[in-house]
């Protein structure tokens, strides 16, 4: 299956929004640099919250699917 992945997209947006809100005094390029240096810059960060099978399931690709390992902190 290729194309848009709803759960990865929505989780990434949530993470970015929470990260950004904690750094409201910084300029955008500073926030981006910090984000990429954080755990969210690691492409595997989602696997701390979702099992690989659930994250890459057809259901998670087509619609938001809650984490099955640990709830998102944001």
C-alpha positions, 0 to 999 in steps of 0.5 A: 500500500502506498500514499497517504498514511493518516495515523502517521500524519496525524500523530506527526502533526500532534507532536509538532504542535505540542513541541512548537507550543512549548517554544513559542518564543523561538523563531521557526527555524530554531524550532525546526532545528530543535525538533529534528534534534529531538526524539521526534527527529527519529523516524522510529519515534512512533514505534514507542507508541504503536506496534509495527503491525498496528501502525502499518495496518490498512486501518491505520493508513486509512484512518486515525488509529489510537496507539496500542503500546502507550498513549500519546502524551499530547 
